[in-house]
Structure formats: structure tokens, C-alpha cells
Amino acid sequence: MNYLTIIAVVWGLCAVCAVLFIRGAAQRNTEPLRPQAEREPKTGRSQDFSRPA
């Protein structure tokens, strides 16, 4: 094989391994999404956020 072909294959293999490593290390949120009403219970608070309490 040509010298440049070998270098290209080695760099390509390194790039593929880096991509697979980064994808495997990424955090995945496996918790199912809940409806908005379940996440934040209504407490009777005012919805006016323009001034501090």
C-alpha cells in the first residue's frame, strides 16, 4: 500500500473511534417525559414575575 494511504487509514480509524467513544460517553436521559401538570403542582401562586416578592 501507498504510504499516504496507510496514514489516511490510521487517521480515519482514530476518527471513527473518537466519535464512537464520545457518543458512548454522552449522558442519555432514559427517564420518560412526564406531562407539565405532573412536574409542577399548582400552589395558587401569582404568575406575575415582573417584580420581586
PDB file of N, CA, C and O in Angstrom:
ATOM      1  N   MET A   1       0.844  -1.192   0.000  1.00  0.00           N
ATOM      2  CA  MET A   1       0.000   0.000   0.000  1.00  0.00           C
ATOM      3  C   MET A   1       0.879   1.242   0.000  1.00  0.00           C
ATOM      4  O   MET A   1       2.030   1.236   0.439  1.00  0.00           O
ATOM      5  N   ASN A   2       0.297   2.267  -0.498  1.00  0.00           N
ATOM      6  CA  ASN A   2       0.983   3.544  -0.544  1.00  0.00           C
ATOM      7  C   ASN A   2       1.114   4.113   0.873  1.00  0.00           C
ATOM      8  O   ASN A   2       0.248   3.889   1.719  1.00  0.00           O
ATOM      9  N   TYR A   3       2.191   4.841   1.123  1.00  0.00           N
ATOM     10  CA  TYR A   3       2.453   5.443   2.430  1.00  0.00           C
ATOM     11  C   TYR A   3       1.318   6.380   2.847  1.00  0.00           C
ATOM     12  O   TYR A   3       0.888   6.348   4.000  1.00  0.00           O
ATOM     13  N   LEU A   4       0.833   7.203   1.937  1.00  0.00           N
ATOM     14  CA  LEU A   4      -0.248   8.141   2.258  1.00  0.00           C
ATOM     15  C   LEU A   4      -1.558   7.412   2.540  1.00  0.00           C
ATOM     16  O   LEU A   4      -2.362   7.882   3.346  1.00  0.00           O
ATOM     17  N   THR A   5      -1.783   6.284   1.898  1.00  0.00           N
ATOM     18  CA  THR A   5      -2.991   5.501   2.151  1.00  0.00           C
ATOM     19  C   THR A   5      -2.984   4.951   3.573  1.00  0.00           C
ATOM     20  O   THR A   5      -4.009   4.954   4.255  1.00  0.00           O
ATOM     21  N   ILE A   6      -1.829   4.485   4.009  1.00  0.00           N
ATOM     22  CA  ILE A   6      -1.713   3.953   5.369  1.00  0.00           C
ATOM     23  C   ILE A   6      -1.981   5.058   6.393  1.00  0.00           C
ATOM     24  O   ILE A   6      -2.689   4.839   7.376  1.00  0.00           O
ATOM     25  N   ILE A   7      -1.421   6.230   6.163  1.00  0.00           N
ATOM     26  CA  ILE A   7      -1.655   7.354   7.079  1.00  0.00           C
ATOM     27  C   ILE A   7      -3.135   7.734   7.098  1.00  0.00           C
ATOM     28  O   ILE A   7      -3.687   8.003   8.165  1.00  0.00           O
ATOM     29  N   ALA A   8      -3.778   7.758   5.945  1.00  0.00           N
ATOM     30  CA  ALA A   8      -5.203   8.105   5.864  1.00  0.00           C
ATOM     31  C   ALA A   8      -6.056   7.073   6.589  1.00  0.00           C
ATOM     32  O   ALA A   8      -7.019   7.434   7.266  1.00  0.00           O
ATOM     33  N   VAL A   9      -5.719   5.798   6.459  1.00  0.00           N
ATOM     34  CA  VAL A   9      -6.484   4.745   7.129  1.00  0.00           C
ATOM     35  C   VAL A   9      -6.323   4.848   8.642  1.00  0.00           C
ATOM     36  O   VAL A   9      -7.300   4.703   9.376  1.00  0.00           O
ATOM     37  N   VAL A  10      -5.111   5.094   9.115  1.00  0.00           N
ATOM     38  CA  VAL A  10      -4.875   5.221  10.563  1.00  0.00           C
ATOM     39  C   VAL A  10      -5.633   6.418  11.121  1.00  0.00           C
ATOM     40  O   VAL A  10      -6.276   6.304  12.165  1.00  0.00           O
ATOM     41  N   TRP A  11      -5.572   7.565  10.447  1.00  0.00           N
ATOM     42  CA  TRP A  11      -6.307   8.739  10.908  1.00  0.00           C
ATOM     43  C   TRP A  11      -7.819   8.510  10.853  1.00  0.00           C
ATOM     44  O   TRP A  11      -8.546   8.936  11.750  1.00  0.00           O
ATOM     45  N   GLY A  12      -8.280   7.848   9.820  1.00  0.00           N
ATOM     46  CA  GLY A  12      -9.708   7.543   9.719  1.00  0.00           C
ATOM     47  C   GLY A  12     -10.171   6.635  10.840  1.00  0.00           C
ATOM     48  O   GLY A  12     -11.250   6.833  11.399  1.00  0.00           O
ATOM     49  N   LEU A  13      -9.358   5.637  11.172  1.00  0.00           N
ATOM     50  CA  LEU A  13      -9.708   4.733  12.267  1.00  0.00           C
ATOM     51  C   LEU A  13      -9.728   5.479  13.601  1.00  0.00           C
ATOM     52  O   LEU A  13     -10.607   5.248  14.431  1.00  0.00           O
ATOM     53  N   CYS A  14      -8.768   6.365  13.803  1.00  0.00           N
ATOM     54  CA  CYS A  14      -8.759   7.177  15.026  1.00  0.00           C
ATOM     55  C   CYS A  14     -10.002   8.064  15.113  1.00  0.00           C
ATOM     56  O   CYS A  14     -10.582   8.222  16.188  1.00  0.00           O
ATOM     57  N   ALA A  15     -10.406   8.636  13.992  1.00  0.00           N
ATOM     58  CA  ALA A  15     -11.591   9.499  13.985  1.00  0.00           C
ATOM     59  C   ALA A  15     -12.855   8.703  14.299  1.00  0.00           C
ATOM     60  O   ALA A  15     -13.705   9.159  15.064  1.00  0.00           O
ATOM     61  N   VAL A  16     -12.977   7.523  13.714  1.00  0.00           N
ATOM     62  CA  VAL A  16     -14.157   6.682  13.983  1.00  0.00           C
ATOM     63  C   VAL A  16     -14.195   6.274  15.454  1.00  0.00           C
ATOM     64  O   VAL A  16     -15.255   6.306  16.080  1.00  0.00           O
ATOM     65  N   CYS A  17     -13.052   5.893  16.002  1.00  0.00           N
ATOM     66  CA  CYS A  17     -13.004   5.502  17.413  1.00  0.00           C
ATOM     67  C   CYS A  17     -13.344   6.677  18.324  1.00  0.00           C
ATOM     68  O   CYS A  17     -14.039   6.500  19.324  1.00  0.00           O
ATOM     69  N   ALA A  18     -12.864   7.872  17.990  1.00  0.00           N
ATOM     70  CA  ALA A  18     -13.174   9.048  18.797  1.00  0.00           C
ATOM     71  C   ALA A  18     -14.670   9.352  18.773  1.00  0.00           C
ATOM     72  O   ALA A  18     -15.255   9.671  19.808  1.00  0.00           O
ATOM     73  N   VAL A  19     -15.284   9.255  17.612  1.00  0.00           N
ATOM     74  CA  VAL A  19     -16.729   9.519  17.501  1.00  0.00           C
ATOM     75  C   VAL A  19     -17.513   8.497  18.313  1.00  0.00           C
ATOM     76  O   VAL A  19     -18.438   8.860  19.040  1.00  0.00           O
ATOM     77  N   LEU A  20     -17.154   7.233  18.199  1.00  0.00           N
ATOM     78  CA  LEU A  20     -17.868   6.204  18.958  1.00  0.00           C
ATOM     79  C   LEU A  20     -17.657   6.380  20.458  1.00  0.00           C
ATOM     80  O   LEU A  20     -18.583   6.159  21.238  1.00  0.00           O
ATOM     81  N   PHE A  21     -16.457   6.774  20.873  1.00  0.00           N
ATOM     82  CA  PHE A  21     -16.192   6.990  22.294  1.00  0.00           C
ATOM     83  C   PHE A  21     -17.012   8.149  22.832  1.00  0.00           C
ATOM     84  O   PHE A  21     -17.599   8.049  23.909  1.00  0.00           O
ATOM     85  N   ILE A  22     -17.058   9.250  22.087  1.00  0.00           N
ATOM     86  CA  ILE A  22     -17.813  10.420  22.542  1.00  0.00           C
ATOM     87  C   ILE A  22     -19.304  10.104  22.594  1.00  0.00           C
ATOM     88  O   ILE A  22     -19.986  10.507  23.537  1.00  0.00           O
ATOM     89  N   ARG A  23     -19.816   9.397  21.604  1.00  0.00           N
ATOM     90  CA  ARG A  23     -21.243   9.029  21.623  1.00  0.00           C
ATOM     91  C   ARG A  23     -21.553   8.091  22.782  1.00  0.00           C
ATOM     92  O   ARG A  23     -22.625   8.189  23.378  1.00  0.00           O
ATOM     93  N   GLY A  24     -20.644   7.190  23.112  1.00  0.00           N
ATOM     94  CA  GLY A  24     -20.863   6.265  24.220  1.00  0.00           C
ATOM     95  C   GLY A  24     -20.759   6.942  25.568  1.00  0.00           C
ATOM     96  O   GLY A  24     -21.402   6.516  26.527  1.00  0.00           O
ATOM     97  N   ALA A  25     -19.947   8.003  25.657  1.00  0.00           N
ATOM     98  CA  ALA A  25     -19.750   8.691  26.922  1.00  0.00           C
ATOM     99  C   ALA A  25     -20.815   9.748  27.179  1.00  0.00           C
ATOM    100  O   ALA A  25     -20.919  10.255  28.296  1.00  0.00           O
ATOM    101  N   ALA A  26     -21.607  10.090  26.170  1.00  0.00           N
ATOM    102  CA  ALA A  26     -22.631  11.123  26.329  1.00  0.00           C
ATOM    103  C   ALA A  26     -23.724  10.620  27.266  1.00  0.00           C
ATOM    104  O   ALA A  26     -24.137   9.462  27.206  1.00  0.00           O
ATOM    105  N   GLN A  27     -24.184  11.529  28.139  1.00  0.00           N
ATOM    106  CA  GLN A  27     -25.240  11.176  29.083  1.00  0.00           C
ATOM    107  C   GLN A  27     -26.570  11.123  28.358  1.00  0.00           C
ATOM    108  O   GLN A  27     -26.925  12.030  27.606  1.00  0.00           O
ATOM    109  N   ARG A  28     -27.282  10.067  28.595  1.00  0.00           N
ATOM    110  CA  ARG A  28     -28.612   9.920  27.983  1.00  0.00           C
ATOM    111  C   ARG A  28     -29.663   9.950  29.085  1.00  0.00           C
ATOM    112  O   ARG A  28     -29.510   9.302  30.120  1.00  0.00           O
ATOM    113  N   ASN A  29     -30.715  10.696  28.854  1.00  0.00           N
ATOM    114  CA  ASN A  29     -31.804  10.765  29.810  1.00  0.00           C
ATOM    115  C   ASN A  29     -32.814   9.685  29.435  1.00  0.00           C
ATOM    116  O   ASN A  29     -33.556   9.832  28.464  1.00  0.00           O
ATOM    117  N   THR A  30     -32.839   8.603  30.206  1.00  0.00           N
ATOM    118  CA  THR A  30     -33.730   7.493  29.885  1.00  0.00           C
ATOM    119  C   THR A  30     -35.052   7.584  30.634  1.00  0.00           C
ATOM    120  O   THR A  30     -35.933   6.747  30.439  1.00  0.00           O
ATOM    121  N   GLU A  31     -35.199   8.594  31.492  1.00  0.00           N
ATOM    122  CA  GLU A  31     -36.456   8.761  32.219  1.00  0.00           C
ATOM    123  C   GLU A  31     -37.532   9.251  31.257  1.00  0.00           C
ATOM    124  O   GLU A  31     -37.307  10.212  30.521  1.00  0.00           O
ATOM    125  N   PRO A  32     -38.686   8.613  31.250  1.00  0.00           N
ATOM    126  CA  PRO A  32     -39.739   9.065  30.334  1.00  0.00           C
ATOM    127  C   PRO A  32     -40.228  10.469  30.714  1.00  0.00           C
ATOM    128  O   PRO A  32     -40.276  10.826  31.891  1.00  0.00           O
ATOM    129  N   LEU A  33     -40.579  11.236  29.716  1.00  0.00           N
ATOM    130  CA  LEU A  33     -41.060  12.592  29.961  1.00  0.00           C
ATOM    131  C   LEU A  33     -42.452  12.549  30.576  1.00  0.00           C
ATOM    132  O   LEU A  33     -43.326  11.802  30.138  1.00  0.00           O
ATOM    133  N   ARG A  34     -42.631  13.371  31.602  1.00  0.00           N
ATOM    134  CA  ARG A  34     -43.934  13.452  32.257  1.00  0.00           C
ATOM    135  C   ARG A  34     -44.642  14.716  31.790  1.00  0.00           C
ATOM    136  O   ARG A  34     -43.989  15.684  31.400  1.00  0.00           O
ATOM    137  N   PRO A  35     -45.939  14.716  31.825  1.00  0.00           N
ATOM    138  CA  PRO A  35     -46.673  15.935  31.456  1.00  0.00           C
ATOM    139  C   PRO A  35     -46.321  17.093  32.384  1.00  0.00           C
ATOM    140  O   PRO A  35     -45.924  16.873  33.529  1.00  0.00           O
ATOM    141  N   GLN A  36     -46.463  18.319  31.900  1.00  0.00           N
ATOM    142  CA  GLN A  36     -46.111  19.511  32.667  1.00  0.00           C
ATOM    143  C   GLN A  36     -46.912  19.593  33.965  1.00  0.00           C
ATOM    144  O   GLN A  36     -46.382  20.046  34.979  1.00  0.00           O
ATOM    145  N   ALA A  37     -48.165  19.169  33.958  1.00  0.00           N
ATOM    146  CA  ALA A  37     -49.003  19.256  35.150  1.00  0.00           C
ATOM    147  C   ALA A  37     -48.472  18.374  36.276  1.00  0.00           C
ATOM    148  O   ALA A  37     -48.621  18.718  37.448  1.00  0.00           O
ATOM    149  N   GLU A  38     -47.858  17.249  35.940  1.00  0.00           N
ATOM    150  CA  GLU A  38     -47.313  16.361  36.968  1.00  0.00           C
ATOM    151  C   GLU A  38     -46.033  16.913  37.567  1.00  0.00           C
ATOM    152  O   GLU A  38     -45.791  16.739  38.761  1.00  0.00           O
ATOM    153  N   ARG A  39     -45.211  17.573  36.767  1.00  0.00           N
ATOM    154  CA  ARG A  39     -43.916  18.052  37.233  1.00  0.00           C
ATOM    155  C   ARG A  39     -44.036  19.217  38.198  1.00  0.00           C
ATOM    156  O   ARG A  39     -43.298  19.269  39.182  1.00  0.00           O
ATOM    157  N   GLU A  40     -44.945  20.155  37.948  1.00  0.00           N
ATOM    158  CA  GLU A  40     -45.077  21.343  38.774  1.00  0.00           C
ATOM    159  C   GLU A  40     -46.501  21.433  39.332  1.00  0.00           C
ATOM    160  O   GLU A  40     -47.424  21.857  38.636  1.00  0.00           O
ATOM    161  N   PRO A  41     -46.663  21.038  40.569  1.00  0.00           N
ATOM    162  CA  PRO A  41     -48.014  21.144  41.148  1.00  0.00           C
ATOM    163  C   PRO A  41     -48.400  22.610  41.330  1.00  0.00           C
ATOM    164  O   PRO A  41     -47.560  23.459  41.629  1.00  0.00           O
ATOM    165  N   LYS A  42     -49.663  22.880  41.146  1.00  0.00           N
ATOM    166  CA  LYS A  42     -50.154  24.253  41.283  1.00  0.00           C
ATOM    167  C   LYS A  42     -50.288  24.581  42.764  1.00  0.00           C
ATOM    168  O   LYS A  42     -50.868  23.813  43.532  1.00  0.00           O
ATOM    169  N   THR A  43     -49.741  25.737  43.158  1.00  0.00           N
ATOM    170  CA  THR A  43     -49.766  26.123  44.566  1.00  0.00           C
ATOM    171  C   THR A  43     -50.577  27.385  44.793  1.00  0.00           C
ATOM    172  O   THR A  43     -50.606  27.896  45.913  1.00  0.00           O
ATOM    173  N   GLY A  44     -51.230  27.899  43.775  1.00  0.00           N
ATOM    174  CA  GLY A  44     -52.026  29.105  43.931  1.00  0.00           C
ATOM    175  C   GLY A  44     -51.186  30.366  43.910  1.00  0.00           C
ATOM    176  O   GLY A  44     -51.668  31.428  44.303  1.00  0.00           O
ATOM    177  N   ARG A  45     -49.951  30.279  43.464  1.00  0.00           N
ATOM    178  CA  ARG A  45     -49.093  31.451  43.402  1.00  0.00           C
ATOM    179  C   ARG A  45     -49.476  32.344  42.228  1.00  0.00           C
ATOM    180  O   ARG A  45     -50.102  31.909  41.262  1.00  0.00           O
ATOM    181  N   SER A  46     -49.085  33.586  42.346  1.00  0.00           N
ATOM    182  CA  SER A  46     -49.304  34.528  41.259  1.00  0.00           C
ATOM    183  C   SER A  46     -48.364  34.206  40.110  1.00  0.00           C
ATOM    184  O   SER A  46     -47.238  33.762  40.333  1.00  0.00           O
ATOM    185  N   GLN A  47     -48.806  34.420  38.913  1.00  0.00           N
ATOM    186  CA  GLN A  47     -47.987  34.176  37.736  1.00  0.00           C
ATOM    187  C   GLN A  47     -47.287  35.452  37.271  1.00  0.00           C
ATOM    188  O   GLN A  47     -46.722  35.476  36.177  1.00  0.00           O
ATOM    189  N   ASP A  48     -47.313  36.506  38.078  1.00  0.00           N
ATOM    190  CA  ASP A  48     -46.669  37.767  37.714  1.00  0.00           C
ATOM    191  C   ASP A  48     -45.216  37.716  38.180  1.00  0.00           C
ATOM    192  O   ASP A  48     -44.936  37.753  39.378  1.00  0.00           O
ATOM    193  N   PHE A  49     -44.291  37.631  37.216  1.00  0.00           N
ATOM    194  CA  PHE A  49     -42.877  37.520  37.554  1.00  0.00           C
ATOM    195  C   PHE A  49     -42.132  38.827  37.267  1.00  0.00           C
ATOM    196  O   PHE A  49     -40.905  38.826  37.178  1.00  0.00           O
ATOM    197  N   SER A  50     -42.847  39.924  37.124  1.00  0.00           N
ATOM    198  CA  SER A  50     -42.205  41.173  36.746  1.00  0.00           C
ATOM    199  C   SER A  50     -41.567  41.897  37.933  1.00  0.00           C
ATOM    200  O   SER A  50     -40.733  42.779  37.729  1.00  0.00           O
ATOM    201  N   ARG A  51     -41.934  41.550  39.154  1.00  0.00           N
ATOM    202  CA  ARG A  51     -41.365  42.231  40.319  1.00  0.00           C
ATOM    203  C   ARG A  51     -40.976  41.185  41.371  1.00  0.00           C
ATOM    204  O   ARG A  51     -41.605  40.130  41.451  1.00  0.00           O
ATOM    205  N   PRO A  52     -39.964  41.464  42.163  1.00  0.00           N
ATOM    206  CA  PRO A  52     -39.568  40.503  43.206  1.00  0.00           C
ATOM    207  C   PRO A  52     -40.573  40.465  44.343  1.00  0.00           C
ATOM    208  O   PRO A  52     -41.265  41.448  44.611  1.00  0.00           O
ATOM    209  N   ALA A  53     -40.644  39.341  44.996  1.00  0.00           N
ATOM    210  CA  ALA A  53     -41.619  39.168  46.083  1.00  0.00           C
ATOM    211  C   ALA A  53     -41.125  39.790  47.365  1.00  0.00           C
ATOM    212  O   ALA A  53     -41.816  39.739  48.382  1.00  0.00           O
TER     213      ALA A  53
END
